[in-house]
Amino acid sequence: MFWPVPESYCRRLPRPGEPGSFWEDRGDRHHAGVDIYAPGTASVVSIEDATVVAVHEFTSPDLNPYWNVTYSILTRNEQGLYLRYAELGSVCVEAGQKVRAGEVIGTVGSVLALDRIDSTAPLYIQRLKDRGNAAMLHFEMYDRQPRPLPPTLYLGGNYFQQEMPPGLLNPAKYLARAIDNFNDN
């Protein structure tokens, strides 16, 4: 297993409730993955051998004025898990392509347009701006292929509901194995 962002600022996962943690309560929404902060344009690699299922736009200022355009890659690994690498600035794979563990699949994007964030933005977005965390990999994991949902239910890595949707998994233990593997090498 490979750590997905070799150039990340650290290889520590956010603790439950911390900004960027899985199922973090953001008031009107819950965070669907784990955020790994890194410099914009840092390489993102496939954690394991996988097949690219889909590539699409993930965030856009058309959806929220404080967002830049970013992209998402959904892969299916050999164990049947679906991994979403999101908030990418660029993508260098396409649907149907097989990728090897450690292969570059894209780059970290700057999801937040810091100059457009003001007091009307959600509090967690204002806090990200205050900490200077505009660029990150947003990583999600599912035990089945996630179905497309309207923006009123899922948008930009957040679910607008209290209950966790079927199939969504906490990727922290999975990512911890990648950290352990990185530290062992």
N, C-alpha and C positions, 0 to 999 in steps of 0.2 A: 504494500500500500504506500502511496505517496501523499505527502502533505500537499493540498491543492494550490497553495500560494507560497512557493518557496521564498519569496521576498516579503512575506507578511511582517508586520511590525513585531509580532510575537507569536509563539505557538502555545498560547494558553487560551482555552475556551472560556467564554463568559459564563459565570456562575448563574444558576437560576435567579431570575429577577433583575440581573444586571442588563444594561443596554446591549442589544444584539444577541441576547440569549434566546433559546428556544421557548416558545409560547409565552414570551414576555408580555405582560399585560400593558397595553399602550392606551388604556382608557376605552376608546370605542373599537379597538381591534386587538388581535393577538398576533405576535410575530411567529411566522411559520417555519423558521429555520434558525441558523446560526450565522452571524456576521463575522467575517475575518477581515480586519482592517489592514490595508496595504497601500502603497503608493499607486496612484492612477497609472495605468499601463503596465503594472507588474504582470508577469506571466501567470496564467492559471493552467494547471495540468490535470489530466484525468487521474483520479485516485487509483483506479483499477482498470483492467481491461473492460471495455464496455462497447455498446452499440449506441450511436446517437439516434434518439427517437424523434426529436424535434428541436428546431432552432427558431426563436421568434423574438420580437420586440417585447421587452419586459416593463420598462418605465418610459414615460414621455411627458413633456410639459403640456401636451394636449390632455393628459389625464390629471395631472397635478402641476400647478405652476412652479413649484420648487424642485421639480425633477428635471434631469437631463434625459436624453434618450439612452437607454441601456438595453442589453439583450440577455436572453436566457438560452441555455442548452440543457435539454433533458436527455439523460442517458439511462440505459438499462444495463446493469452489470450481470455477470455470469450467475449470480445467486438469485436474480430476478428482482432486485431492488431498483427503484427508479431514483436517480440522483439529479437534482436541479441545481445547476451552477448559474447563478443569476447576478444581475447588475454588472454585466460585462460591458466594457467599452468597445471591444471588438471580438469577433468570432472567426475561427479559421477551420471550422468543420461544418459538415452538412448532414441532414437527416439521412439515415441508412449507412453512414460511414462507421467503420469499426475503428476504435481508438485503443491504444496500448497504455498501460499504466505508465505515468510519467510524461506522456505526450502532451505538448502544449495544445490547448483547445481554444484559447482566447486570452484576453487581457482584462484586468480589473478595470472597472469603469468608475467615473466620478458621478455617482447617482444624484447627488445633491447640487443644485445650482445655488451656491451660497449667497450670491448677490440678490436672489429672489426670495430668500427666507426672511420673513418678518414675524411680527407678533400674532398673525392670523394662522401661521403654520402650526400643526400639532406640536405639543410640548416635546415629545421625543425627538422630533426633527430639529427643533430649536436647540435642544441639548447636544445633538450631533454637531450642529454648526458651532456651538460654543466650544466643543472639544476639538474641532477641526477634522472630524471624521466624515469626509465627503466621499471617499473612495473605499470600496469594500467588495468582497465576494460574499454574496448571500447564498447560503447552501441549505437545501432542503432534501428530505429523504422520504420515500413512500414505499409501501409494500405492494402497491398496485399502481397502474398508470393513473396519474391525477387527471380528472376530467376538466375541461374548460368551464370556468364559472364567470358569471357576470361581475363587473367591477363593484357591485353592491355587496358581494359576498367574499371576493378575493381580489386584492389589488396590491401590486408592488411588494409581494412577500408577506402580506398580512391577511388574515381571515377576520371578517367582521361578524363574528359570532363567539359565543362563550364556550360551546363544546368543540372539542377537537374533531375535525372532519375524519371520516373513515379513511384509513390507509396512511395518514400522516404519521411519521415516526420522528422521535427525537434523535437527531443525528450526532449528539454529543459523544456517545460511547464509540460510535463508528469513527468519528474524527479523532477521538483519543487514541485509537489503534494506529492511525496514521501518524500522530505525534510520536507515539512510542517507537514506531518503525523508523521515523526520521532520526530520533535521538539515538537509536541503536546503531545507526550507520555513520 
